[in-house]
């Protein structure tokens, strides 16, 4: 699943692929914001970790969990 994170006062967005489901990412972000946690962390498909301060979150876009098809369908 593709995740895009917009950060306040930054022209670029954080964009990565994750094996986590949309529901688990949504739950992690929601619980971090509701509890007043200073940051929320994510892990991508390659094992890289991203720690984003919750005060700097502008938006989080969760992509679809569909697998991309390669080739031609008859």
N, C-alpha and C positions, 0 to 999 in steps of 0.2 A: 504494500500500500504506500502511496506517495503522501508525504506530509510536507506542507509548506507553512512556515512560521514567519509572520511579519513582526519586526521589532521596531518599537517607537524610535523616532529620530534616526533611522537608518534607511538608506536608499535601497539596500539589498534585502532579500529574504533568505531564510535558511530553508533549504530544500533537500530532502533525502528520502530514501526508500526504507520502509520498516516492515518487519515480519509480524508486528503486533496488529491486532484487530482494531478497527475504528472505535469500537466500544471501549476497549481497554485504554486507548489513548485519550478518548473523551473523558473517561472516569478519572484518569490520572491528573489531567489538567483541571477538571472541575474540583476534585478534592484538594488540589494544591491551592487553587484560588479561594475556595471556601474556608480552608483552614488558616489562610494567611501565610503559607509557606513562602520563604524568600526565593525559591527556585523550583523548577520542574525539570526532570531529566528524561532524555530519550536515548534509545540505542538503535542504530541503523542495521541494515542487513549484513554489513561488513564487520560489525562489532564496535564501531566508533560510538563514543558517547558524546551527547550534547547536553550541556546544562544551561538553561535559559532562565534569567531572572523573571519572576512573575510580574514585577512592576513594569517591565519593558515589553510585555506582550501586547501587540496591536491586534493580531488575529492569528488563528490557526485554521488552515484548510486541510481537511482530510480527504484524500482521493479515494477512488473506488478500490475494492479488493479483488476486482476481476483480473484474471490472468490474461496477459496479452497473447494473442494468437499470432503465430508466425506462419507464413506461407499462404497458399491459395486454398479456398474451400470450394469443392465441386458441388 
